[in-house]
Amino acid sequence: MQQSHQAGYANAADRESGIPAAVLDGIKAVAKEKNATLMFRLVNPHSTSLIAEGVATKGLGVHAKSSDWGLQAGYIPVNPNLSKLFGRAPEVIARANNDVNSSLAHGHTAVDLTLSKERLDYLRQAGLVTGMADGVVASNHAGYEQFEFRVKETSDGRYVVQYRRKGGDDFEAVKVIGNAAGIPLTADIDMFAIMPHLSNFRDSARSSVTSGDSVTDYLARTRRAASEATGGLDPERIDLLWKIARAGARSAVGTEARRQFRYDGDMSIGVITDFELQVRNALNRRAHAVGAQDVVQHGTEQNNPFPEADEKIFVVSATGESQMLTRGQLREYIGQQRGEGYVFYENRAYGVAGKSLFDDGLGTAPGVPSGRSKSSPDVLE
Protein backbone atom coordinates (compact mmCIF):
# COMPACT_ATOMS: atom_id res chain seq x y z
CA MET A 1 0.00 0.00 0.00
CA GLN A 2 3.06 2.24 -0.37
CA GLN A 3 2.48 5.81 -1.59
CA SER A 4 -1.30 5.29 -1.76
CA HIS A 5 -1.73 8.54 0.16
CA GLN A 6 -0.33 10.39 -2.87
CA ALA A 7 -2.67 8.88 -5.45
CA GLY A 8 -6.18 7.63 -5.84
CA TYR A 9 -8.04 10.48 -4.14
CA ALA A 10 -11.40 11.44 -5.62
CA ASN A 11 -11.17 15.12 -4.72
CA ALA A 12 -9.22 17.76 -2.82
CA ALA A 13 -11.23 17.20 0.36
CA ASP A 14 -10.22 13.53 0.41
CA ARG A 15 -6.56 14.50 0.14
CA GLU A 16 -6.86 17.18 2.81
CA SER A 17 -8.45 14.68 5.21
CA GLY A 18 -5.09 12.99 5.75
CA ILE A 19 -6.71 9.55 5.49
CA PRO A 20 -4.82 7.21 3.15
CA ALA A 21 -6.71 6.77 -0.12
CA ALA A 22 -7.13 3.00 0.17
CA VAL A 23 -8.39 3.30 3.75
CA LEU A 24 -10.76 6.05 2.68
CA ASP A 25 -12.27 3.82 0.00
CA GLY A 26 -13.23 1.42 2.79
CA ILE A 27 -14.69 4.24 4.88
CA LYS A 28 -16.96 5.28 2.02
CA ALA A 29 -18.10 1.68 1.59
CA VAL A 30 -18.96 1.39 5.30
CA ALA A 31 -20.92 4.66 5.21
CA LYS A 32 -23.09 3.23 2.44
CA GLU A 33 -23.43 -0.20 4.07
CA LYS A 34 -24.48 1.28 7.42
CA ASN A 35 -26.64 4.08 5.97
CA ALA A 36 -24.79 6.56 8.15
CA THR A 37 -22.97 9.85 7.72
CA LEU A 38 -19.42 9.54 9.07
CA MET A 39 -17.47 12.59 10.24
CA PHE A 40 -13.74 12.75 10.98
CA ARG A 41 -11.20 15.10 12.46
CA LEU A 42 -8.30 15.75 10.10
CA VAL A 43 -5.49 13.21 10.39
CA ASN A 44 -1.99 14.40 11.25
CA PRO A 45 -0.37 14.65 7.78
CA HIS A 46 2.84 13.13 9.16
CA SER A 47 0.83 10.01 10.02
CA THR A 48 -0.85 9.49 6.64
CA SER A 49 1.86 7.46 4.94
CA LEU A 50 2.66 5.65 8.19
CA ILE A 51 -0.93 4.39 8.45
CA ALA A 52 -0.70 3.33 4.80
CA GLU A 53 2.53 1.43 5.51
CA GLY A 54 0.87 -0.58 8.28
CA VAL A 55 2.13 1.30 11.33
CA ALA A 56 -0.20 0.77 14.29
CA THR A 57 -2.29 3.61 15.74
CA LYS A 58 -2.48 4.75 19.34
CA GLY A 59 -5.47 4.27 21.61
CA LEU A 60 -6.82 6.17 24.60
CA GLY A 61 -4.24 4.67 26.95
CA VAL A 62 -1.28 6.44 25.30
CA HIS A 63 -0.85 10.02 26.51
CA ALA A 64 2.76 10.52 25.42
CA LYS A 65 3.25 13.12 22.70
CA SER A 66 4.14 12.44 19.09
CA SER A 67 6.85 14.30 17.20
CA ASP A 68 6.35 16.92 14.51
CA TRP A 69 9.97 17.28 13.44
CA GLY A 70 12.88 15.32 12.05
CA LEU A 71 13.11 11.65 11.16
CA GLN A 72 10.80 10.72 14.04
CA ALA A 73 7.90 12.92 12.85
CA GLY A 74 4.57 11.13 13.22
CA TYR A 75 5.93 8.65 15.76
CA ILE A 76 5.85 8.84 19.59
CA PRO A 77 9.44 9.03 20.85
CA VAL A 78 10.34 7.43 24.16
CA ASN A 79 12.54 10.47 24.78
CA PRO A 80 10.10 13.42 25.08
CA ASN A 81 12.87 15.80 23.98
CA LEU A 82 12.47 14.30 20.51
CA SER A 83 8.72 14.93 20.51
CA LYS A 84 6.71 18.07 19.77
CA LEU A 85 7.58 19.10 23.35
CA PHE A 86 11.19 19.82 22.37
CA GLY A 87 12.41 22.99 24.06
CA ARG A 88 9.69 23.03 26.70
CA ALA A 89 10.32 23.61 30.41
CA PRO A 90 11.89 20.80 32.47
CA GLU A 91 8.68 20.20 34.42
CA VAL A 92 6.80 19.67 31.14
CA ILE A 93 9.38 17.14 30.01
CA ALA A 94 9.19 15.42 33.41
CA ARG A 95 5.41 14.99 33.09
CA ALA A 96 5.91 13.69 29.56
CA ASN A 97 8.41 11.13 30.85
CA ASN A 98 5.77 9.93 33.29
CA ASP A 99 3.32 9.51 30.40
CA VAL A 100 5.87 7.45 28.48
CA ASN A 101 6.64 5.27 31.49
CA SER A 102 2.93 4.73 32.10
CA SER A 103 2.47 3.46 28.55
CA LEU A 104 5.45 1.13 28.85
CA ALA A 105 4.15 -0.18 32.18
CA HIS A 106 0.77 -1.03 30.68
CA GLY A 107 1.62 -3.31 27.78
CA HIS A 108 3.26 -0.99 25.27
CA THR A 109 6.82 -1.46 24.04
CA ALA A 110 9.90 0.61 23.20
CA VAL A 111 10.82 -0.08 19.57
CA ASP A 112 13.89 0.90 17.54
CA LEU A 113 12.77 3.36 14.86
CA THR A 114 13.33 2.16 11.30
CA LEU A 115 12.13 3.91 8.16
CA SER A 116 11.36 2.81 4.63
CA LYS A 117 12.93 4.55 1.63
CA GLU A 118 9.47 5.89 0.79
CA ARG A 119 9.22 7.43 4.25
CA LEU A 120 12.61 9.12 3.84
CA ASP A 121 11.43 10.51 0.51
CA TYR A 122 8.31 11.89 2.21
CA LEU A 123 10.38 13.53 4.95
CA ARG A 124 12.49 15.28 2.31
CA GLN A 125 9.44 16.40 0.33
CA ALA A 126 7.79 17.72 3.50
CA GLY A 127 10.91 19.70 4.43
CA LEU A 128 11.43 17.76 7.64
CA VAL A 129 14.83 16.63 6.36
CA THR A 130 16.90 19.04 4.28
CA GLY A 131 19.90 16.91 3.46
CA MET A 132 21.76 13.67 4.03
CA ALA A 133 25.46 12.91 3.55
CA ASP A 134 27.01 9.57 4.48
CA GLY A 135 23.92 8.81 6.52
CA VAL A 136 24.13 12.01 8.60
CA VAL A 137 20.86 13.90 8.42
CA ALA A 138 20.39 17.67 8.29
CA SER A 139 17.31 19.72 9.13
CA ASN A 140 16.40 23.33 9.85
CA HIS A 141 14.58 22.42 13.07
CA ALA A 142 16.09 23.75 16.29
CA GLY A 143 16.34 20.19 17.58
CA TYR A 144 19.25 19.60 15.23
CA GLU A 145 21.23 22.23 17.13
CA GLN A 146 21.16 19.94 20.17
CA PHE A 147 21.07 16.50 18.58
CA GLU A 148 22.79 14.73 15.70
CA PHE A 149 20.90 12.13 13.68
CA ARG A 150 22.01 9.49 11.25
CA VAL A 151 20.47 6.55 9.41
CA LYS A 152 22.01 3.17 8.64
CA GLU A 153 20.60 0.90 5.96
CA THR A 154 19.76 -2.65 7.05
CA SER A 155 19.76 -5.88 5.08
CA ASP A 156 16.01 -5.63 4.47
CA GLY A 157 16.29 -2.21 2.83
CA ARG A 158 15.02 -0.19 5.77
CA TYR A 159 16.94 2.48 7.67
CA VAL A 160 17.66 2.43 11.41
CA VAL A 161 17.50 5.91 12.95
CA GLN A 162 20.17 6.79 15.52
CA TYR A 163 20.97 9.94 17.48
CA ARG A 164 23.24 11.51 20.08
CA ARG A 165 23.59 14.87 21.76
CA LYS A 166 25.90 17.24 19.90
CA GLY A 167 29.44 16.55 21.06
CA GLY A 168 28.38 13.25 22.61
CA ASP A 169 30.10 9.92 22.17
CA ASP A 170 28.17 6.95 20.81
CA PHE A 171 25.03 7.06 18.73
CA GLU A 172 22.04 5.14 20.05
CA ALA A 173 18.80 4.01 18.44
CA VAL A 174 15.87 6.39 18.48
CA LYS A 175 13.19 4.46 20.31
CA VAL A 176 9.48 5.02 19.80
CA ILE A 177 6.43 3.62 21.56
CA GLY A 178 4.95 0.51 19.98
CA ASN A 179 2.01 -1.75 20.68
CA ALA A 180 2.28 -5.07 22.49
CA ALA A 181 3.34 -6.76 19.23
CA GLY A 182 6.23 -4.32 18.81
CA ILE A 183 4.67 -2.35 15.94
CA PRO A 184 5.36 1.40 16.31
CA LEU A 185 2.44 3.73 16.95
CA THR A 186 1.26 6.82 15.12
CA ALA A 187 -1.88 8.94 15.36
CA ASP A 188 -5.21 7.19 14.90
CA ILE A 189 -8.12 8.37 12.77
CA ASP A 190 -10.40 10.28 15.13
CA MET A 191 -14.11 10.14 14.42
CA PHE A 192 -15.90 13.43 15.07
CA ALA A 193 -19.41 11.97 14.87
CA ILE A 194 -21.55 9.20 13.39
CA MET A 195 -25.05 10.07 12.16
CA PRO A 196 -27.05 6.85 11.65
CA HIS A 197 -30.35 6.90 9.83
CA LEU A 198 -33.32 6.04 12.05
CA SER A 199 -34.25 3.22 9.67
CA ASN A 200 -31.29 1.29 11.16
CA PHE A 201 -33.28 0.97 14.39
CA ARG A 202 -36.79 0.38 13.07
CA ASP A 203 -37.04 -3.33 13.87
CA SER A 204 -35.52 -3.13 17.34
CA ALA A 205 -37.70 -0.13 18.16
CA ARG A 206 -40.88 -1.92 17.12
CA SER A 207 -39.83 -4.94 19.15
CA SER A 208 -39.12 -2.89 22.27
CA VAL A 209 -42.52 -1.20 22.04
CA THR A 210 -44.64 -4.29 21.38
CA SER A 211 -42.86 -7.26 23.00
CA GLY A 212 -44.49 -8.53 26.17
CA ASP A 213 -47.31 -6.01 25.93
CA SER A 214 -50.42 -7.82 24.71
CA VAL A 215 -52.57 -4.68 24.73
CA THR A 216 -50.10 -2.66 22.68
CA ASP A 217 -49.47 -5.60 20.39
CA TYR A 218 -53.20 -6.05 19.89
CA LEU A 219 -53.57 -2.35 19.10
CA ALA A 220 -50.67 -2.55 16.67
CA ARG A 221 -52.39 -5.35 14.73
CA THR A 222 -55.97 -4.13 14.84
CA ARG A 223 -55.29 -0.45 14.28
CA ARG A 224 -52.94 -1.20 11.41
CA ALA A 225 -55.59 -3.37 9.77
CA ALA A 226 -58.27 -0.72 10.32
CA SER A 227 -56.16 2.13 8.98
CA GLU A 228 -55.03 0.14 5.96
CA ALA A 229 -58.65 -0.66 5.19
CA THR A 230 -59.71 2.97 5.41
CA GLY A 231 -56.53 4.50 4.03
CA GLY A 232 -56.17 6.74 7.07
CA LEU A 233 -54.45 6.97 10.43
CA ASP A 234 -56.37 6.91 13.68
CA PRO A 235 -55.06 8.57 16.86
CA GLU A 236 -54.09 5.35 18.62
CA ARG A 237 -52.00 4.14 15.72
CA ILE A 238 -50.36 7.53 15.59
CA ASP A 239 -49.47 7.17 19.26
CA LEU A 240 -47.99 3.75 18.61
CA LEU A 241 -45.90 5.01 15.70
CA TRP A 242 -44.69 7.87 17.85
CA LYS A 243 -43.62 5.37 20.54
CA ILE A 244 -41.72 3.38 17.93
CA ALA A 245 -40.02 6.49 16.56
CA ARG A 246 -38.98 7.52 20.06
CA ALA A 247 -37.60 4.06 20.79
CA GLY A 248 -35.64 4.19 17.54
CA ALA A 249 -34.16 7.57 18.37
CA ARG A 250 -33.27 6.37 21.86
CA SER A 251 -31.42 3.39 20.33
CA ALA A 252 -29.72 5.62 17.78
CA VAL A 253 -28.10 7.87 20.38
CA GLY A 254 -27.27 4.92 22.64
CA THR A 255 -28.71 6.42 25.79
CA GLU A 256 -27.80 3.43 27.97
CA ALA A 257 -24.50 2.55 26.26
CA ARG A 258 -23.15 6.07 26.70
CA ARG A 259 -23.31 5.83 30.49
CA GLN A 260 -20.15 3.72 30.78
CA PHE A 261 -16.69 3.17 29.36
CA ARG A 262 -16.29 0.15 27.11
CA TYR A 263 -13.33 -2.08 26.35
CA ASP A 264 -11.91 -4.06 23.45
CA GLY A 265 -10.07 -6.74 25.39
CA ASP A 266 -7.96 -4.81 27.89
CA MET A 267 -7.95 -1.61 25.84
CA SER A 268 -10.36 1.18 26.70
CA ILE A 269 -12.33 2.45 23.73
CA GLY A 270 -14.16 5.05 25.81
CA VAL A 271 -17.83 5.88 25.57
CA ILE A 272 -19.37 4.42 22.43
CA THR A 273 -22.84 3.30 21.37
CA ASP A 274 -23.60 -0.17 20.03
CA PHE A 275 -24.08 1.19 16.51
CA GLU A 276 -20.86 3.22 16.70
CA LEU A 277 -19.00 0.12 17.83
CA GLN A 278 -20.32 -1.75 14.80
CA VAL A 279 -19.11 1.07 12.55
CA ARG A 280 -15.69 1.17 14.25
CA ASN A 281 -15.21 -2.55 13.80
CA ALA A 282 -16.33 -2.42 10.17
CA LEU A 283 -13.90 0.43 9.44
CA ASN A 284 -11.03 -1.52 10.98
CA ARG A 285 -11.88 -4.66 9.01
CA ARG A 286 -11.80 -2.61 5.81
CA ALA A 287 -8.44 -1.13 6.84
CA HIS A 288 -6.99 -4.59 7.47
CA ALA A 289 -8.02 -5.62 3.96
CA VAL A 290 -5.68 -2.99 2.47
CA GLY A 291 -2.71 -3.70 4.74
CA ALA A 292 -3.35 -1.19 7.53
CA GLN A 293 -3.75 -1.89 11.25
CA ASP A 294 -6.76 -0.79 13.30
CA VAL A 295 -7.28 2.86 12.36
CA VAL A 296 -10.22 3.84 14.61
CA GLN A 297 -9.46 3.17 18.25
CA HIS A 298 -12.31 4.70 20.27
CA GLY A 299 -15.64 6.49 20.33
CA THR A 300 -16.41 9.79 18.67
CA GLU A 301 -15.53 13.35 19.64
CA GLN A 302 -19.13 13.80 20.77
CA ASN A 303 -18.32 11.62 23.79
CA ASN A 304 -15.01 13.31 24.58
CA PRO A 305 -15.29 15.27 27.87
CA PHE A 306 -12.52 17.57 26.59
CA PRO A 307 -13.38 18.11 22.91
CA GLU A 308 -10.98 19.76 20.49
CA ALA A 309 -11.88 22.99 18.69
CA ASP A 310 -11.44 21.78 15.12
CA GLU A 311 -11.74 24.38 12.38
CA LYS A 312 -12.64 21.81 9.72
CA ILE A 313 -14.36 18.43 9.72
CA PHE A 314 -14.18 15.83 6.94
CA VAL A 315 -17.57 14.34 6.12
CA VAL A 316 -18.53 11.16 4.25
CA SER A 317 -22.26 10.92 3.57
CA ALA A 318 -24.34 7.75 3.54
CA THR A 319 -24.10 7.84 -0.27
CA GLY A 320 -20.29 7.78 -0.09
CA GLU A 321 -19.84 11.41 -1.13
CA SER A 322 -17.19 13.39 0.74
CA GLN A 323 -16.55 17.03 1.54
CA MET A 324 -14.64 19.30 3.90
CA LEU A 325 -16.77 21.57 6.08
CA THR A 326 -16.00 24.46 8.38
CA ARG A 327 -17.68 24.59 11.79
CA GLY A 328 -20.30 26.99 10.48
CA GLN A 329 -21.01 24.86 7.43
CA LEU A 330 -21.13 21.74 9.58
CA ARG A 331 -23.96 23.04 11.75
CA GLU A 332 -26.06 23.77 8.66
CA TYR A 333 -25.20 20.37 7.18
CA ILE A 334 -26.20 18.55 10.38
CA GLY A 335 -29.54 20.35 10.32
CA GLN A 336 -30.14 19.19 6.76
CA GLN A 337 -29.19 15.62 7.65
CA ARG A 338 -31.50 15.61 10.65
CA GLY A 339 -34.29 16.69 8.35
CA GLU A 340 -33.67 13.53 6.32
CA GLY A 341 -33.92 11.25 9.35
CA TYR A 342 -30.25 11.05 10.40
CA VAL A 343 -29.56 11.31 14.12
CA PHE A 344 -26.87 13.51 15.66
CA TYR A 345 -26.23 13.95 19.35
CA GLU A 346 -24.02 16.82 20.40
CA ASN A 347 -21.24 16.76 22.96
CA ARG A 348 -22.64 17.94 26.28
CA ALA A 349 -19.41 19.86 26.80
CA TYR A 350 -20.69 22.24 24.12
CA GLY A 351 -23.46 23.24 26.54
CA VAL A 352 -26.33 21.70 24.59
CA ALA A 353 -29.16 20.14 26.61
CA GLY A 354 -29.13 16.38 26.18
CA LYS A 355 -32.89 16.22 25.73
CA SER A 356 -32.74 18.21 22.49
CA LEU A 357 -29.85 16.36 20.89
CA PHE A 358 -31.79 14.74 18.09
CA ASP A 359 -35.14 16.57 17.95
CA ASP A 360 -34.89 17.47 14.27
CA GLY A 361 -34.09 13.95 13.14
CA LEU A 362 -36.82 12.46 15.30
CA GLY A 363 -39.39 15.03 14.26
CA THR A 364 -39.06 14.17 10.58
CA ALA A 365 -38.64 10.41 10.91
CA PRO A 366 -41.03 8.17 8.94
CA GLY A 367 -44.12 7.43 11.01
CA VAL A 368 -43.92 10.53 13.17
CA PRO A 369 -47.16 12.49 12.70
CA SER A 370 -46.82 15.97 11.26
CA GLY A 371 -49.06 17.31 14.02
CA ARG A 372 -46.47 16.44 16.67
CA SER A 373 -43.90 19.01 17.66
CA LYS A 374 -40.40 18.42 16.35
CA SER A 375 -39.18 19.14 19.86
CA SER A 376 -39.48 16.14 22.14
CA PRO A 377 -38.09 17.02 25.58
CA ASP A 378 -38.97 13.63 27.07
CA VAL A 379 -37.08 11.50 24.55
CA LEU A 380 -34.13 10.79 26.83
CA GLU A 381 -36.14 10.47 30.03
Legacy VTK file of the C-alpha trace (Angstrom):
# vtk DataFile Version 3.0
C-alpha trace
ASCII
DATASET POLYDATA
POINTS 381 float
0.000 0.000 0.000
3.056 2.243 -0.368
2.477 5.812 -1.590
-1.302 5.288 -1.763
-1.729 8.542 0.156
-0.334 10.388 -2.871
-2.671 8.885 -5.447
-6.183 7.627 -5.843
-8.037 10.475 -4.144
-11.395 11.436 -5.622
-11.174 15.117 -4.716
-9.218 17.763 -2.824
-11.230 17.198 0.359
-10.220 13.531 0.408
-6.556 14.500 0.138
-6.860 17.183 2.810
-8.447 14.683 5.206
-5.087 12.992 5.745
-6.715 9.551 5.492
-4.817 7.207 3.153
-6.705 6.766 -0.117
-7.128 2.996 0.169
-8.389 3.296 3.751
-10.765 6.055 2.682
-12.274 3.823 0.005
-13.232 1.422 2.795
-14.692 4.243 4.881
-16.960 5.280 2.015
-18.102 1.683 1.585
-18.955 1.391 5.297
-20.922 4.661 5.211
-23.091 3.229 2.443
-23.427 -0.202 4.074
-24.479 1.283 7.420
-26.641 4.082 5.966
-24.789 6.562 8.153
-22.974 9.851 7.720
-19.419 9.544 9.068
-17.469 12.587 10.244
-13.742 12.752 10.978
-11.203 15.100 12.463
-8.299 15.754 10.103
-5.495 13.212 10.394
-1.985 14.398 11.249
-0.369 14.653 7.782
2.841 13.131 9.161
0.829 10.012 10.022
-0.852 9.491 6.645
1.858 7.459 4.937
2.662 5.648 8.192
-0.925 4.392 8.449
-0.696 3.335 4.804
2.526 1.425 5.513
0.868 -0.581 8.280
2.131 1.301 11.331
-0.203 0.770 14.295
-2.293 3.608 15.741
-2.479 4.747 19.341
-5.471 4.273 21.606
-6.815 6.172 24.602
-4.236 4.668 26.949
-1.281 6.435 25.304
-0.853 10.021 26.505
2.759 10.518 25.425
3.247 13.124 22.702
4.136 12.440 19.092
6.846 14.298 17.195
6.349 16.924 14.509
9.967 17.283 13.441
12.884 15.318 12.054
13.110 11.654 11.161
10.799 10.718 14.037
7.903 12.925 12.848
4.569 11.132 13.220
5.928 8.650 15.762
5.845 8.841 19.589
9.445 9.034 20.855
10.339 7.427 24.161
12.545 10.471 24.785
10.101 13.417 25.083
12.874 15.801 23.980
12.468 14.297 20.511
8.717 14.928 20.511
6.714 18.071 19.771
7.582 19.099 23.350
11.192 19.820 22.370
12.409 22.990 24.062
9.689 23.029 26.703
10.322 23.614 30.410
11.895 20.799 32.470
8.676 20.199 34.422
6.796 19.672 31.145
9.380 17.137 30.008
9.194 15.419 33.412
5.415 14.987 33.085
5.912 13.694 29.556
8.407 11.132 30.848
5.766 9.931 33.290
3.316 9.508 30.399
5.868 7.453 28.475
6.642 5.274 31.495
2.925 4.726 32.099
2.467 3.459 28.545
5.450 1.128 28.853
4.152 -0.180 32.182
0.767 -1.035 30.677
1.623 -3.311 27.783
3.263 -0.988 25.272
6.820 -1.461 24.042
9.898 0.606 23.199
10.821 -0.081 19.570
13.888 0.904 17.535
12.766 3.363 14.862
13.327 2.162 11.303
12.126 3.914 8.159
11.359 2.810 4.626
12.928 4.548 1.634
9.473 5.888 0.790
9.222 7.426 4.249
12.606 9.119 3.843
11.430 10.511 0.508
8.307 11.888 2.209
10.375 13.533 4.949
12.492 15.281 2.309
9.441 16.399 0.332
7.787 17.723 3.504
10.909 19.701 4.427
11.431 17.756 7.641
14.829 16.631 6.363
16.901 19.040 4.284
19.899 16.907 3.458
21.765 13.673 4.026
25.456 12.908 3.555
27.011 9.572 4.476
23.922 8.814 6.520
24.133 12.009 8.599
20.857 13.897 8.417
20.394 17.671 8.289
17.310 19.722 9.130
16.396 23.333 9.848
14.575 22.421 13.069
16.095 23.746 16.292
16.336 20.195 17.578
19.252 19.605 15.234
21.228 22.228 17.127
21.162 19.945 20.174
21.066 16.496 18.579
22.787 14.734 15.702
20.898 12.129 13.685
22.013 9.486 11.245
20.469 6.546 9.411
22.012 3.169 8.644
20.599 0.896 5.964
19.760 -2.645 7.055
19.763 -5.877 5.079
16.013 -5.635 4.467
16.291 -2.214 2.828
15.022 -0.194 5.773
16.936 2.478 7.673
17.660 2.428 11.409
17.498 5.906 12.948
20.166 6.789 15.517
20.972 9.935 17.477
23.245 11.505 20.083
23.594 14.872 21.761
25.903 17.240 19.902
29.436 16.549 21.061
28.377 13.251 22.610
30.099 9.923 22.171
28.175 6.947 20.812
25.025 7.061 18.728
22.039 5.136 20.053
18.803 4.011 18.444
15.871 6.390 18.476
13.185 4.463 20.315
9.478 5.016 19.802
6.432 3.624 21.562
4.945 0.510 19.980
2.012 -1.752 20.680
2.281 -5.075 22.492
3.338 -6.755 19.234
6.230 -4.318 18.807
4.672 -2.351 15.937
5.365 1.399 16.313
2.443 3.728 16.949
1.262 6.815 15.125
-1.879 8.942 15.364
-5.209 7.186 14.902
-8.115 8.373 12.768
-10.399 10.282 15.129
-14.108 10.144 14.424
-15.898 13.425 15.065
-19.407 11.970 14.875
-21.550 9.204 13.395
-25.047 10.065 12.161
-27.050 6.852 11.646
-30.354 6.899 9.827
-33.318 6.043 12.047
-34.250 3.217 9.674
-31.295 1.291 11.158
-33.280 0.967 14.390
-36.791 0.378 13.066
-37.042 -3.335 13.870
-35.522 -3.131 17.345
-37.705 -0.129 18.159
-40.878 -1.922 17.124
-39.825 -4.945 19.146
-39.116 -2.891 22.266
-42.521 -1.201 22.040
-44.635 -4.294 21.378
-42.856 -7.259 22.997
-44.494 -8.528 26.166
-47.310 -6.006 25.930
-50.417 -7.818 24.711
-52.574 -4.681 24.728
-50.096 -2.656 22.678
-49.467 -5.604 20.389
-53.203 -6.047 19.890
-53.568 -2.352 19.099
-50.675 -2.550 16.668
-52.392 -5.346 14.728
-55.967 -4.132 14.839
-55.287 -0.451 14.284
-52.939 -1.202 11.412
-55.590 -3.365 9.766
-58.266 -0.722 10.316
-56.161 2.127 8.978
-55.034 0.136 5.956
-58.650 -0.664 5.194
-59.710 2.974 5.405
-56.526 4.502 4.034
-56.170 6.743 7.067
-54.454 6.971 10.426
-56.365 6.912 13.683
-55.059 8.569 16.857
-54.091 5.349 18.625
-52.005 4.137 15.721
-50.359 7.534 15.587
-49.475 7.167 19.261
-47.990 3.746 18.609
-45.899 5.008 15.701
-44.690 7.866 17.852
-43.623 5.374 20.536
-41.721 3.382 17.933
-40.017 6.487 16.560
-38.976 7.518 20.062
-37.601 4.057 20.793
-35.641 4.190 17.543
-34.160 7.565 18.365
-33.266 6.366 21.857
-31.423 3.393 20.333
-29.719 5.623 17.782
-28.104 7.868 20.380
-27.270 4.920 22.635
-28.714 6.423 25.789
-27.800 3.433 27.969
-24.504 2.547 26.255
-23.147 6.070 26.703
-23.313 5.828 30.491
-20.154 3.724 30.777
-16.692 3.173 29.356
-16.286 0.150 27.113
-13.330 -2.076 26.352
-11.913 -4.060 23.446
-10.067 -6.737 25.388
-7.961 -4.807 27.895
-7.954 -1.613 25.844
-10.361 1.183 26.699
-12.333 2.454 23.727
-14.157 5.046 25.808
-17.829 5.882 25.567
-19.371 4.422 22.433
-22.840 3.295 21.367
-23.601 -0.173 20.032
-24.076 1.187 16.513
-20.859 3.225 16.697
-18.996 0.119 17.834
-20.320 -1.752 14.797
-19.108 1.075 12.554
-15.694 1.174 14.248
-15.207 -2.552 13.800
-16.334 -2.416 10.168
-13.901 0.426 9.440
-11.029 -1.515 10.983
-11.878 -4.661 9.010
-11.799 -2.612 5.813
-8.441 -1.133 6.843
-6.989 -4.593 7.466
-8.018 -5.616 3.956
-5.677 -2.987 2.465
-2.712 -3.698 4.745
-3.350 -1.189 7.532
-3.746 -1.887 11.246
-6.762 -0.788 13.302
-7.276 2.856 12.356
-10.216 3.841 14.607
-9.459 3.170 18.255
-12.305 4.698 20.270
-15.642 6.488 20.335
-16.407 9.794 18.669
-15.526 13.348 19.643
-19.133 13.796 20.768
-18.321 11.616 23.790
-15.009 13.313 24.583
-15.287 15.268 27.867
-12.521 17.571 26.586
-13.383 18.114 22.914
-10.984 19.760 20.491
-11.881 22.993 18.689
-11.436 21.781 15.119
-11.744 24.380 12.376
-12.641 21.807 9.725
-14.364 18.429 9.725
-14.179 15.832 6.942
-17.571 14.341 6.123
-18.531 11.157 4.248
-22.258 10.918 3.569
-24.344 7.746 3.536
-24.097 7.835 -0.268
-20.291 7.781 -0.095
-19.838 11.410 -1.127
-17.185 13.391 0.742
-16.555 17.030 1.539
-14.642 19.296 3.904
-16.769 21.570 6.077
-15.998 24.463 8.383
-17.679 24.587 11.793
-20.300 26.986 10.483
-21.013 24.856 7.425
-21.131 21.743 9.583
-23.958 23.041 11.749
-26.061 23.769 8.662
-25.200 20.371 7.182
-26.200 18.551 10.377
-29.539 20.353 10.323
-30.140 19.186 6.758
-29.188 15.621 7.646
-31.503 15.614 10.654
-34.294 16.687 8.351
-33.666 13.530 6.320
-33.921 11.250 9.347
-30.250 11.050 10.395
-29.561 11.310 14.119
-26.875 13.513 15.655
-26.228 13.948 19.355
-24.022 16.824 20.397
-21.238 16.763 22.958
-22.641 17.944 26.278
-19.412 19.857 26.797
-20.687 22.244 24.121
-23.456 23.242 26.544
-26.331 21.696 24.588
-29.156 20.142 26.607
-29.131 16.380 26.181
-32.893 16.216 25.733
-32.741 18.210 22.491
-29.850 16.359 20.893
-31.793 14.738 18.091
-35.136 16.567 17.946
-34.887 17.470 14.274
-34.087 13.947 13.145
-36.818 12.462 15.300
-39.387 15.030 14.259
-39.056 14.169 10.584
-38.639 10.413 10.907
-41.031 8.173 8.941
-44.118 7.431 11.006
-43.924 10.535 13.170
-47.160 12.489 12.701
-46.821 15.968 11.263
-49.055 17.308 14.015
-46.471 16.445 16.667
-43.898 19.013 17.660
-40.397 18.424 16.352
-39.185 19.142 19.858
-39.484 16.138 22.138
-38.092 17.024 25.582
-38.966 13.633 27.073
-37.084 11.498 24.548
-34.135 10.793 26.827
-36.141 10.467 30.026
LINES 1 382
381 0 1 2 3 4 5 6 7 8 9 10 11 12 13 14 15 16 17 18 19 20 21 22 23 24 25 26 27 28 29 30 31 32 33 34 35 36 37 38 39 40 41 42 43 44 45 46 47 48 49 50 51 52 53 54 55 56 57 58 59 60 61 62 63 64 65 66 67 68 69 70 71 72 73 74 75 76 77 78 79 80 81 82 83 84 85 86 87 88 89 90 91 92 93 94 95 96 97 98 99 100 101 102 103 104 105 106 107 108 109 110 111 112 113 114 115 116 117 118 119 120 121 122 123 124 125 126 127 128 129 130 131 132 133 134 135 136 137 138 139 140 141 142 143 144 145 146 147 148 149 150 151 152 153 154 155 156 157 158 159 160 161 162 163 164 165 166 167 168 169 170 171 172 173 174 175 176 177 178 179 180 181 182 183 184 185 186 187 188 189 190 191 192 193 194 195 196 197 198 199 200 201 202 203 204 205 206 207 208 209 210 211 212 213 214 215 216 217 218 219 220 221 222 223 224 225 226 227 228 229 230 231 232 233 234 235 236 237 238 239 240 241 242 243 244 245 246 247 248 249 250 251 252 253 254 255 256 257 258 259 260 261 262 263 264 265 266 267 268 269 270 271 272 273 274 275 276 277 278 279 280 281 282 283 284 285 286 287 288 289 290 291 292 293 294 295 296 297 298 299 300 301 302 303 304 305 306 307 308 309 310 311 312 313 314 315 316 317 318 319 320 321 322 323 324 325 326 327 328 329 330 331 332 333 334 335 336 337 338 339 340 341 342 343 344 345 346 347 348 349 350 351 352 353 354 355 356 357 358 359 360 361 362 363 364 365 366 367 368 369 370 371 372 373 374 375 376 377 378 379 380
